[in-house]
Amino acid sequence: MTRKEQGAPAVGAPDTTMSTPTLLAVAHGSRDPRSARAVAALFGRVRALRPGLDVRVSYLDHVSPGTEDALAALDAEGVGEAVVLPTLLTAAFHSKVDLPGVLAGARERGLSARVHYADTLGPDPLLLGAVERRLSEAGASPAPDTALVLASAGSSDPGANATIEAMARDLAARGPWREVVPAFASAASPTPAEAVAAVRGRGAERVAVSGYLLAPGFFSDRVRRQASEAGASFVADALGDVPEIARVVLDRYDAAVAARYTTA
């Protein structure tokens, strides 16, 4: 008999039979201190939305605490259960290989905490709203004479790049942009500069560029530089600390917690 058959709370209902798991976010990490500040601000917003939830942040690289240390701290503090959230905008190498490898290594070293692995932040319709928010702050708005370039970091994973292409189509449907095209700051094409030049060549009077990036740093600087040099009219900031992403964080956490009721 499953927990659901035994009368466990419905999905989304308060859990009175099991303790509330800790949320352990795992961000990529960057040498640029602006990145960690943006991530910290985002999870400060998450804490404000869900008072009482134990929210912790760790990093795969460059910034402390590292994810291995954060997992070890769960056991040292007697935390019995946690949701590990890959704080990444697309599912690619870091969420499919790096982080699962870190978790497997922690289990081999005797991790006793029960860990649930959440989905990445994207794709999600709320992230379209986050993009539109940052564009509005930069002075850009959908218009028939304005093209939009959606620029991500880029990945060697075709699925991750396809996600950006799908988001560009979704933003075009929300319009009325002249057109919306994807761009990639690395590992794929077109580059932001190439994308801006292409839409200008097709007759766009103005070009807005949004970096589909979680935090400022190396890639956001590259997007801004290339876009500006190619003649973009507006360049929006990285998404960072916005309400839409905080809501996605809690949606991913809640889905991982609710999934406990689907197993026996």
C-alpha positions in Angstrom: 0.0 0.0 0.0 1.3 3.4 -0.9 1.5 6.4 1.4 -1.3 8.0 -0.8 -3.5 5.0 -0.2 -2.8 5.2 3.5 -4.2 8.8 3.5 -1.0 10.9 3.1 -1.7 14.6 2.5 -2.5 15.6 -1.0 0.1 17.2 -3.2 0.6 20.8 -2.1 -0.9 20.2 1.4 1.1 20.8 4.6 3.0 17.7 5.5 2.2 16.7 9.0 3.7 13.1 8.8 7.2 14.0 7.8 9.6 16.7 8.7 10.1 19.7 6.4 13.2 19.0 4.3 16.0 21.5 4.1 16.4 23.3 0.8 20.0 23.1 -0.4 20.5 25.2 -3.5 23.5 24.5 -5.7 24.6 27.3 -8.0 27.4 27.2 -10.5 29.7 29.7 -8.8 31.9 32.4 -10.4 35.1 34.2 -9.6 33.1 37.4 -10.1 31.8 38.5 -6.7 28.7 40.0 -8.3 27.5 36.5 -9.1 27.5 35.3 -5.5 25.8 38.5 -4.3 23.0 38.0 -6.8 22.5 34.4 -5.8 22.5 35.4 -2.1 19.9 38.1 -2.7 17.7 35.7 -4.6 17.7 33.2 -1.8 17.1 36.0 0.7 13.9 36.6 -1.2 13.1 32.9 -1.1 13.5 32.9 2.7 11.2 35.9 3.0 8.5 34.0 0.9 8.8 30.8 3.0 9.6 31.8 6.6 10.8 28.9 8.7 12.2 26.9 5.8 15.9 26.0 6.2 17.4 27.5 3.0 21.1 26.9 2.3 23.2 27.9 -0.7 26.2 26.1 -2.0 28.3 26.2 -5.2 29.9 23.8 -7.7 32.9 25.9 -8.2 34.8 29.0 -7.2 32.7 30.0 -4.1 32.3 28.6 -0.6 30.7 26.6 0.7 31.2 23.9 -1.9 28.4 21.4 -2.4 30.4 18.6 -0.8 31.0 20.7 2.3 27.3 21.7 2.4 26.2 18.0 2.2 28.7 17.1 5.0 27.2 19.8 7.1 23.7 18.3 6.8 25.0 15.2 8.5 27.1 17.1 11.1 24.0 19.1 12.1 21.7 16.1 12.1 19.6 17.2 9.2 17.7 14.1 8.1 16.3 15.1 4.8 17.0 17.7 2.1 16.0 18.8 -1.4 19.0 19.5 -3.6 18.0 22.2 -6.1 20.2 22.7 -9.2 20.0 26.5 -9.4 20.5 26.5 -13.2 18.4 27.9 -16.0 18.7 24.8 -18.3 19.3 21.1 -17.8 22.8 20.4 -19.2 26.1 18.9 -18.1 26.2 20.5 -14.6 22.7 19.2 -13.7 23.0 15.9 -15.5 26.6 14.9 -14.7 28.4 17.2 -12.3 25.9 17.4 -9.5 24.7 13.8 -9.6 28.4 12.9 -9.4 28.8 15.0 -6.3 25.8 13.4 -4.7 27.0 9.9 -5.5 30.3 10.7 -4.0 28.7 12.0 -0.8 26.6 8.8 -0.5 29.8 6.7 -1.0 31.4 8.6 1.9 28.4 7.8 4.1 25.9 10.6 3.7 23.0 9.7 5.9 20.6 12.5 5.0 17.8 11.5 2.7 18.3 13.6 -0.4 15.7 14.5 -3.1 16.9 15.9 -6.4 14.8 18.7 -7.8 14.5 19.8 -11.4 16.5 22.8 -12.8 14.8 26.2 -12.7 14.2 26.2 -16.4 12.3 25.9 -18.6 9.3 27.5 -16.9 6.7 30.1 -18.0 7.6 32.3 -15.0 11.0 32.8 -16.5 9.5 34.5 -19.5 8.1 37.0 -17.1 11.5 37.5 -15.5 13.0 38.2 -19.0 10.2 40.7 -19.7 10.8 42.4 -16.3 14.5 42.9 -17.0 13.8 44.2 -20.5 11.2 46.7 -19.2 13.8 47.9 -16.6 16.2 48.5 -19.5 13.6 50.6 -21.3 12.7 48.0 -23.9 9.1 46.9 -24.7 7.6 44.7 -27.4 6.9 46.6 -30.6 6.6 45.8 -34.3 9.8 47.7 -35.1 11.9 46.1 -32.3 13.6 42.7 -32.5 14.5 40.7 -29.4 17.7 38.6 -29.0 17.5 36.1 -26.1 21.2 35.4 -25.2 22.2 32.5 -23.0 25.6 31.2 -22.0 25.4 28.4 -24.5 26.1 24.7 -24.0 27.5 21.7 -25.7 24.3 20.0 -24.8 21.9 20.3 -27.8 18.9 19.9 -25.5 19.9 23.0 -23.4 20.3 25.1 -26.6 16.9 23.8 -27.9 15.4 25.1 -24.6 16.6 28.6 -25.5 15.2 28.3 -29.0 11.8 27.2 -27.6 11.8 30.2 -25.1 12.5 32.5 -28.0 9.4 31.2 -29.8 7.4 31.5 -26.6 8.5 35.2 -26.2 7.6 35.9 -29.8 4.1 34.5 -29.2 3.7 36.9 -26.2 4.9 39.7 -28.6 4.4 41.9 -30.4 8.1 41.8 -31.1 9.2 42.1 -34.8 11.0 38.8 -34.2 12.7 36.9 -31.4 15.9 35.0 -32.0 18.2 33.0 -29.7 21.9 33.6 -29.2 24.7 31.9 -27.4 27.7 33.5 -25.6 29.7 30.2 -26.1 29.6 26.7 -27.5 26.9 27.4 -30.1 25.8 30.0 -32.7 24.7 32.6 -33.4 26.7 34.7 -31.0 25.0 37.8 -29.6 26.8 40.0 -32.0 25.8 37.8 -35.0 22.2 37.7 -33.8 22.0 41.5 -33.5 23.6 42.0 -36.9 21.2 39.5 -38.5 18.0 41.1 -37.2 19.3 44.6 -38.1 20.0 43.3 -41.6 16.5 42.0 -41.8 15.2 45.5 -41.1 14.7 45.8 -37.4 14.8 49.5 -36.5 15.7 48.7 -32.8 17.1 45.6 -31.2 16.7 44.6 -27.5 18.9 42.0 -26.0 18.1 40.0 -22.9 20.8 37.8 -21.2 19.1 34.6 -20.1 21.6 34.3 -17.3 21.0 33.8 -13.6 23.7 36.2 -12.4 26.1 38.9 -13.6 29.6 37.8 -14.4 31.8 36.7 -17.3 29.0 35.7 -19.7 26.7 38.6 -18.9 29.6 41.0 -19.6 30.3 39.2 -22.9 26.7 39.5 -24.0 26.5 43.2 -23.1 29.8 44.0 -24.9 29.0 42.0 -28.1 25.4 43.3 -28.2 26.4 46.9 -27.7 29.2 46.8 -30.3 26.8 45.3 -32.8 24.4 48.1 -32.4 21.8 46.9 -29.9 19.4 49.6 -28.6 18.8 48.0 -25.2 20.7 45.4 -23.2 18.9 44.0 -20.1 20.7 42.8 -17.0 21.0 39.2 -15.9 17.8 37.9 -14.3 19.2 37.6 -10.8 17.0 38.5 -7.8 13.5 38.8 -9.3 10.2 37.6 -7.8 9.5 35.2 -10.7 12.7 33.1 -10.1 12.0 33.0 -6.3 8.6 31.5 -7.1 10.2 28.9 -9.4 12.6 27.9 -6.7 9.8 27.2 -4.3 7.8 25.4 -7.0 10.7 23.1 -7.7 11.2 22.5 -4.0 7.5 21.8 -3.4 7.4 19.4 -6.4 10.4 17.4 -5.0 8.8 17.2 -1.6 5.4 16.2 -3.0 7.0 13.4 -5.0 7.6 11.6 -1.7 3.9 10.7 -1.8 4.2 8.9 -5.1 6.4 6.2 -3.7 5.5 3.3 -1.5 
